[in-house]
Amino acid sequence: MAEGRAALTVALGALLLAAGPAAGQSVERSLAVTVLDGDGSPVFDLGPADFVVREDGARREVLRVARDTAPLQIALLVDTSQAAARAVVDLRKGLAAFITEMDDDDRISIIGFGGPPRILAASTLERESLLETADSIFSTAGNAAYLLDALSETATGFIKREVDRPVMVVLATEGLDHSYENVATVLRTLEDADITVHTVVLTGRRFSSRSSPFPGRFDPLRESGGRGALDGAFAQWRIDR
């Protein structure tokens, strides 16, 4: 397993709470939560007293808080359109850093969306095959991006497979998008399926170096830095348990 979880600055905890009596019995329920500070950084040192949970207006007792250790299902959506031509080397390095740093039990797939979305690597635990795919990423001359279509199709795949912990990581440019899907429909699908989406948006020679989790929302951030450092910034992200 990698020393640190590279990728997204998100703290996921398993929050266990006491539910009200049901048919005369008391049961426990678990709730996954994300906690960030004002700068979008994860917060870990929290206990039961830091949470307030209400059900139908009634406050429920929080029994314990712990990091969630369940494996993730991650789809890497990569812009392979003509607009990404000058960023191919950086994209390859960033993907490799991400794949290397993730836990061994996290399944990862790679989807290109230069032109109609195409699965470049099916969901797998095999890191070597993923690294080979990442190293062979290239842009397609004359093709626009189809990001919304890629988000929609990937979400549909997650839903059909009944994936428990679906996460999408998007590497996009500001090139033209010729998707057939519309934004409202895609956002609704992501929200209904409770899919977490994180983005890196390349903007000329600058890129967004951080991303915050917005389950069910597509949120390209604009915190920029030198594009040549993309691999480093991508590697420093964490999906912390």
Secondary structure, 3 states (H helix, E strand, C coil): CCCCCECCCEEEEEEEEECCCECCECCEEEEEEECECCCCCECCCCCHHHCCEEECCEEECEEEEEECCCCCEEEEEECCCHHHHHHHHHHHHHHHHHHHHCCCCCEEEEEECECCCEEEEEEECCHHHHHHHHHCCCCCCCCCECHHHHHHHHHHHHHHCCCCCEEEEEEEECCCECCCCCHHHHHHHHHHCCCEEEEEEEECCEEECCCCCEECCCCCCCCEEEHHHHHHHHHHCEEEC
